[in-house]
């Protein structure tokens, strides 16, 4: 495999066990100082086996290190990590190429008996998740259960690894855990199955009713647009009213993706009380109701103006541009606050065509009909959202919000996409999205109209979250 995980057959690709044992030859070693000899690796009669063990462990640790390089950084493109991902997958290829003994070694190294080692948990599960056969599946089950119940960071890395692993039969390991007495295991299993779009509706319903908020939060990553809307709305309303802010935030956003009226009402009530709580103001704007402009306009003049500015950019009504311009030009604002206002203006109006006067272009966009949503200077549509998703944004949370908007714009027909997938997998997902959306949306024509959509990125990177 080159740039995306796939299932490998170790019986076909792996090297056989060493059959030749070469005795140690002291000869040239006698010329080396004693301390240098002690520092050198021990080459005994099992030299080939020793080499393979060292190689497998080094490859495993490099997979663990390269995992961190998969997350794009500010000023990068979401495609930037593809080089690191290829290096990571090359290590997986090498381990599989070392044969069955290397895989047994990897499974044994996954769990440190003394200290948590999340990186090795991720690396071992991803490697084993790329290998065909029953034996790796039993090891995956053991490592996953141990990691999740032993330490939260090991559990998070285990969830990430199995979310990305290419084996199609991982539900055999995870489905029995949906009813486990340990909430951590229930949540972990739900989160992986939801990410992979393999959580059945009945299991989703049960998870949404779970008394533990972590299980409910995990279930909110499922593709609820494929479930019964009548069942979704009350369950999402209950989750939106959770005292756990991450759960409420995810429920409000999913409610916006499904265009559920009750969730819009709940987001509006929360935004009126405190727009910062659970990003309620932004979730309200994602519904795209022109009538929300009045509330946003009022909040642009209040202490919550910066949450309101971002929400105004998402709502995208040209009638809000003068209010954002006033905020941007306010002499009492500092540089960071001006940048926030400029970002909201750029979200709506985009850059000036042909490098013209940006401020004049923003004023021109403000003259557009007040109830037509605009994104990047073009009427908001599924095609425009897809162009943004394909653009050079790096912020994973922002790109996920774009996908939720695309789900809403496509009335739930958008195929699967996640900004947490490998870059090559994202590219394939984007092609499928384009194939699904272009016939209905005329994206090709709108893309030729000019102005590329602005990149998706926050002023405060710390706000991003997996």
VOGU-3710 file (C-alpha; in Angstrom, 3 decimals, decimal comma):
1> xxxxxxxxxx> 0,000/0,000/0,000  1,237/3,474/-0,894  -1,036/6,231/0,397  -4,021/4,563/2,056  -4,446/1,545/4,341  -5,460/-1,736/2,755  -5,658/-5,360/3,876  -2,483/-7,361/3,224  -1,998/-11,135/3,163  1,078/-11,943/5,199
11> xxxxxxxxxx> 1,156/-15,475/3,801  1,750/-13,993/0,348  3,846/-10,951/1,221  5,678/-11,941/4,396  9,173/-13,371/4,467  9,464/-16,953/5,750  11,016/-17,661/9,110  14,842/-17,603/8,999  16,219/-21,029/8,138  19,911/-20,151/7,992
21> xxxxxxxxxx> 21,808/-19,583/11,232  25,170/-17,865/10,787  27,660/-18,340/13,630  29,383/-15,226/14,947  32,838/-14,548/13,442  35,037/-12,619/15,905  37,825/-11,912/13,306  37,587/-8,167/12,570  35,999/-7,447/15,948  39,347/-8,021/17,617
31> xxxxxxxxxx> 40,618/-4,773/16,056  37,902/-2,699/17,754  38,284/-1,197/21,241  36,476/-3,090/23,946  34,063/-0,223/24,721  33,085/0,096/21,036  32,367/-3,624/20,934  30,115/-3,339/23,957  28,175/-0,496/22,269  27,561/-2,525/19,110
41> xxxxxxxxxx> 24,451/-4,723/18,737  24,917/-8,314/19,777  25,274/-10,550/16,733  24,806/-14,086/17,946  23,982/-17,304/16,174  20,444/-16,040/15,526  21,581/-12,910/13,710  18,754/-12,805/11,170  16,081/-13,162/13,855  17,689/-10,440/15,952
51> xxxxxxxxxx> 17,804/-8,112/12,955  14,154/-8,729/12,184  13,112/-8,058/15,763  15,022/-4,779/15,853  13,562/-3,782/12,492  9,983/-4,600/13,505  10,238/-2,612/16,734  11,800/0,386/14,990  9,083/0,351/12,329  6,398/0,120/15,004
61> xxxxxxxxxx> 7,787/3,110/16,886  8,036/5,121/13,676  4,348/4,461/12,954  3,587/5,815/16,424  5,622/8,974/15,780  4,227/9,589/12,302  0,658/9,399/13,577  1,080/12,904/15,021  2,171/14,226/11,631  -1,180/13,297/10,075
71> xxxxxxxxxx> -2,847/16,355/11,611  -2,413/19,434/9,373  -0,929/22,488/11,071  -1,734/26,187/10,590  -0,512/27,556/7,271  -0,606/24,032/5,830  -2,991/22,457/3,361  -5,076/19,438/4,381  -3,125/17,517/1,740  0,270/18,369/3,288
81> xxxxxxxxxx> 0,439/15,260/5,542  0,363/12,840/2,612  4,167/12,532/2,681  4,143/11,523/6,347  1,244/9,149/5,723  3,187/7,413/2,973  6,162/6,998/5,313  3,811/5,613/7,964  2,305/3,079/5,586  5,762/2,104/4,370
91> xxxxxxxxxx> 6,538/1,011/7,937  3,374/-1,084/7,987  4,432/-2,679/4,688  7,839/-3,441/6,170  6,402/-5,075/9,289  4,069/-7,259/7,241  6,987/-8,118/4,969  8,921/-9,404/7,980  6,361/-12,183/8,369  4,268/-13,825/11,074
101> xxxxxxxxxx> 6,951/-13,587/13,738  7,033/-9,785/13,363  3,253/-9,575/13,721  3,368/-11,680/16,879  6,061/-9,367/18,202  3,961/-6,274/17,373  0,976/-7,716/19,237  3,192/-8,461/22,250  4,642/-4,929/22,279  1,273/-3,131/22,046
111> xxxxxxxxxx> 0,616/-2,968/25,781  3,448/-1,896/28,066  2,897/-3,704/31,395  4,292/-0,784/33,396  3,361/2,506/31,695  0,691/3,667/29,256  2,054/3,999/25,719  -0,737/5,371/23,495  1,516/5,599/20,443  2,316/1,908/20,463
121> xxxxxxxxxx> -1,346/1,043/20,956  -2,234/3,047/17,854  0,648/1,605/15,832  -0,004/-2,010/16,775  -3,751/-1,829/16,129  -3,305/-0,083/12,787  -0,745/-2,684/11,669  -2,917/-5,596/12,759  -5,935/-3,905/11,190  -4,114/-4,070/7,852
131> xxxxxxxxxx> -3,524/-7,840/8,004  -5,935/-10,515/6,796  -6,784/-13,594/8,827  -8,381/-14,692/12,096  -5,258/-14,514/14,250  -4,858/-10,711/14,001  -8,561/-10,280/14,793  -8,218/-11,985/18,182  -5,181/-9,838/19,007  -7,066/-6,692/17,958
141> xxxxxxxxxx> -9,836/-7,593/20,393  -7,395/-8,131/23,275  -5,392/-4,959/22,681  -8,464/-2,781/22,126  -10,237/-3,917/25,292  -7,088/-3,607/27,398  -6,204/-0,141/26,102  -9,696/1,305/26,461  -10,201/0,053/30,009  -6,656/0,853/31,180
151> xxxxxxxxxx> -6,009/4,504/30,236  -8,063/7,212/28,448  -5,242/8,233/26,088  -4,539/4,641/25,134  -8,269/4,233/24,569  -8,437/7,310/22,323  -5,510/6,062/20,245  -7,105/2,608/19,991  -10,330/4,176/18,711  -8,402/6,211/16,145
161> xxxxxxxxxx> -6,491/3,184/14,879  -9,560/1,002/14,377  -11,465/3,906/12,826  -8,777/4,074/10,135  -8,042/0,348/9,807  -9,148/-1,180/6,470  -10,403/-4,572/7,665  -14,092/-4,861/6,831  -14,874/-7,335/9,604  -13,967/-5,228/12,642
171> xxxxxxxxxx> -17,639/-5,110/13,599  -17,180/-8,718/14,762  -14,864/-7,383/17,468  -16,803/-4,234/18,280  -20,479/-5,205/18,166  -20,309/-7,431/21,292  -18,895/-4,453/23,203  -21,978/-2,293/22,579  -23,627/-3,889/25,599  -20,532/-4,150/27,789
181> xxxxxxxxxx> -20,902/-3,160/31,440  -17,961/-0,738/31,122  -19,146/2,593/29,696  -15,674/3,283/28,277  -15,855/0,150/26,112  -19,417/0,904/25,008  -18,394/4,437/24,012  -15,248/3,269/22,218  -17,100/0,647/20,208  -19,873/3,103/19,297
191> xxxxxxxxxx> -17,349/5,755/18,248  -15,453/3,435/15,890  -18,595/1,975/14,319  -20,127/5,449/13,943  -16,992/6,803/12,253  -16,958/3,851/9,864  -20,715/4,229/9,108  -21,232/0,689/10,442  -23,443/1,461/13,461  -26,952/0,049/12,861
201> xxxxxxxxxx> -29,899/2,318/13,592  -31,103/0,166/16,485  -27,647/0,297/18,080  -27,550/4,075/17,504  -30,924/4,453/19,206  -29,697/2,442/22,205  -26,469/4,444/22,425  -28,352/7,760/22,300  -30,389/6,593/25,303  -27,331/5,425/27,247
211> xxxxxxxxxx> -27,059/6,978/30,741  -23,381/7,752/30,183  -22,730/11,017/28,251  -19,580/9,619/26,653  -21,625/6,949/24,879  -24,153/9,525/23,678  -21,333/11,767/22,442  -19,813/8,858/20,533  -23,146/8,072/18,873  -23,401/11,642/17,564
221> xxxxxxxxxx> -20,673/10,828/15,044  -22,987/8,426/13,200  -24,626/9,243/9,835  -28,029/10,018/11,339  -29,249/11,362/7,982  -29,845/7,734/7,049  -32,001/7,061/10,111  -35,676/7,718/10,758  -36,069/11,519/11,235  -38,981/11,002/13,607
231> xxxxxxxxxx> -36,721/8,955/15,854  -33,748/11,292/15,502  -35,379/14,552/16,576  -36,343/13,656/20,176  -33,063/11,863/20,760  -31,045/14,837/19,482  -33,167/17,240/21,546  -32,361/15,267/24,686  -28,662/15,264/23,798  -28,697/19,015/23,059
241> xxxxxxxxxx> -29,953/19,623/26,589  -27,101/17,625/28,111  -24,997/19,303/30,782  -21,928/17,909/28,989  -20,990/20,705/26,576  -19,279/18,493/23,929  -22,421/16,350/23,729  -24,692/19,389/23,407  -22,441/20,930/20,757  -22,382/17,769/18,621
251> xxxxxxxxxx> -26,168/17,340/18,936  -26,859/20,922/17,842  -24,570/20,562/14,824  -26,082/17,242/13,785  -29,531/18,790/14,180  -28,439/21,533/11,768  -27,188/18,954/9,263  -30,583/17,244/9,409  -32,444/20,594/9,299  -34,589/19,592/12,272
261> xxxxxxxxxx> -36,847/22,502/13,333  -36,809/21,554/17,006  -33,009/21,667/17,052  -33,031/25,102/15,408  -35,368/26,319/18,111  -33,165/24,836/20,821  -30,020/26,394/19,326  -31,762/29,778/19,147  -32,885/29,589/22,785  -29,367/28,635/23,889
271> xxxxxxxxxx> -27,818/31,377/21,746  -30,116/33,965/23,293  -28,983/32,939/26,770  -25,294/32,431/25,969  -24,116/32,000/22,388  -20,785/30,614/23,551  -22,317/27,586/25,278  -21,954/24,575/22,992  -21,333/26,942/20,039  -25,103/27,393/19,961
281> xxxxxxxxxx> -24,908/30,599/17,912  -22,927/28,884/15,173  -25,248/25,870/15,179  -28,201/28,234/14,801  -26,529/29,917/11,814  -25,843/26,550/10,153  -29,615/26,077/9,772  -29,559/29,038/7,363  -32,747/30,822/8,454  -32,745/34,448/7,184
291> xxxxxxxxxx> -34,856/35,451/10,173  -31,871/34,833/12,459  -30,103/37,889/11,033  -31,817/40,198/13,525  -30,493/38,255/16,519  -26,996/38,143/15,027  -27,093/41,862/14,242  -27,968/42,608/17,856  -25,247/40,304/19,154  -22,650/41,942/16,891
301> xxxxxxxxxx> -23,115/44,977/19,125  -22,797/43,028/22,389  -20,076/41,315/24,406  -20,614/38,147/22,351  -19,703/39,939/19,111  -16,902/37,568/18,166  -19,036/34,435/18,355  -21,685/36,407/16,438  -19,166/37,413/13,746  -18,256/33,813/12,965
311> xxxxxxxxxx> -21,933/32,814/12,961  -22,755/35,745/10,660  -20,166/34,472/8,190  -21,781/31,022/8,196  -25,319/32,415/7,838  -23,954/34,385/4,889  -26,611/37,066/4,414  -25,326/40,142/2,558  -27,458/42,307/4,840  -24,996/41,491/7,654
321> xxxxxxxxxx> -21,971/42,775/5,713  -22,424/46,445/6,817  -22,520/45,354/10,465  -19,356/43,290/10,006  -17,668/46,185/8,196  -18,517/48,486/11,096  -16,956/45,964/13,464  -13,885/45,618/11,254  -13,373/49,388/10,960  -14,032/50,184/14,629
331> xxxxxxxxxx> -10,903/52,055/15,846  -11,291/50,496/19,304  -10,691/46,986/17,955  -7,270/45,299/18,151  -5,586/43,382/15,312  -6,934/40,003/16,373  -10,484/41,326/16,558  -10,131/42,917/13,130  -8,916/39,576/11,800  -12,017/37,845/13,169
341> xxxxxxxxxx> -14,285/40,388/11,487  -12,290/40,132/8,247  -12,575/36,355/8,333  -16,364/36,584/8,625  -16,459/39,070/5,722  -14,242/36,809/3,630  -16,502/33,836/4,402  -19,465/35,717/2,954  -17,938/37,807/0,190  -14,656/36,112/-0,612
351> xxxxxxxxxx> -11,680/37,955/-2,116  -12,157/40,759/-4,612  -12,202/39,539/-8,236  -8,926/39,955/-10,127  -7,146/41,320/-7,057  -9,332/44,446/-6,838  -10,185/46,586/-3,828  -11,354/44,121/-1,168  -13,317/46,693/0,860  -15,117/47,920/-2,267
361> xxxxxxxxxx> -15,963/44,317/-3,163  -17,383/43,703/0,311  -19,574/46,801/-0,045  -20,749/45,542/-3,434  -21,744/42,160/-2,018  -23,738/44,003/0,652  -26,080/45,199/-2,115  -27,166/41,647/-2,996  -30,700/40,523/-2,055  -30,838/40,282/1,717
371> xxxxxxxxxx> -32,391/36,808/1,964  -29,963/35,014/-0,397  -27,185/33,251/1,447  -23,716/33,885/0,017  -20,450/32,010/0,530  -17,214/33,251/-0,974  -19,071/35,784/-3,127  -21,348/33,170/-4,719  -24,883/32,068/-3,867  -24,534/29,283/-1,317
381> xxxxxxxxxx> -25,108/25,836/-2,784  -23,871/22,293/-2,391  -21,353/22,929/-5,176  -19,899/25,971/-3,422  -19,598/24,018/-0,162  -17,878/21,171/-1,987  -15,438/23,652/-3,567  -14,571/24,893/-0,083  -14,141/21,357/1,175  -11,724/20,691/-1,683
391> xxxxxxxxxx> -9,907/23,987/-1,018  -6,717/24,491/0,991  -8,229/24,496/4,477  -6,334/22,760/7,253  -8,621/22,923/10,294  -10,271/19,542/10,720  -13,159/20,761/12,886  -13,954/23,519/10,376  -13,895/21,093/7,464  -16,203/18,752/9,377
401> xxxxxxxxxx> -18,667/21,636/9,821  -18,489/22,238/6,060  -19,395/18,606/5,483  -22,379/18,917/7,845  -23,528/21,948/5,851  -23,125/19,879/2,686  -25,245/17,110/4,200  -27,955/19,698/4,852  -27,650/21,257/1,377  -27,891/17,813/-0,263
411> xxxxxxxxxx> -30,869/16,829/1,916  -28,890/13,967/3,398  -27,684/12,497/0,097  -24,005/13,377/0,572  -21,786/10,255/0,654  -19,411/9,615/3,524  -16,546/12,042/4,153  -14,268/12,679/7,133  -11,366/15,150/7,458  -9,742/12,639/9,830
421> xxxxxxxxxx> -9,254/10,030/7,090  -5,973/9,531/5,257  -5,445/12,197/2,597  -5,879/9,726/-0,280  -9,127/8,451/1,267  -10,370/12,038/1,531  -9,551/12,598/-2,140  -11,628/9,551/-3,086  -14,487/10,709/-0,847  -14,429/14,146/-2,459
431> xxxxxxxxxx> -14,662/12,580/-5,933  -17,685/10,584/-4,795  -19,233/13,725/-3,338  -18,679/15,525/-6,632  -20,245/12,672/-8,594  -23,250/12,713/-6,274  -23,687/16,508/-6,203  -22,691/17,840/-9,641  -25,730/16,597/-11,611  -28,076/18,256/-9,122
441> xxxxxxxxxx> -26,040/21,334/-8,360  -24,241/22,478/-11,482  -21,024/22,829/-9,531  -18,848/22,741/-12,649  -20,488/25,908/-13,945  -20,242/27,732/-10,632  -16,585/26,767/-10,231  -15,794/28,460/-13,522  -17,467/31,689/-12,424  -14,351/32,928/-10,670
451> xxxxxxxxxx> -13,311/33,505/-7,101  -12,134/30,369/-5,288  -13,669/29,789/-1,887  -11,581/31,080/1,039  -9,649/28,512/3,100  -11,261/27,171/6,233  -9,192/27,976/9,295  -9,783/29,476/12,734  -7,998/32,392/14,333  -7,522/30,254/17,427
461> xxxxxx> -6,181/26,795/16,465  -6,707/25,588/20,041  -10,432/25,394/19,299  -10,024/22,453/16,948  -10,982/19,054/18,308  -11,048/15,489/17,090
//
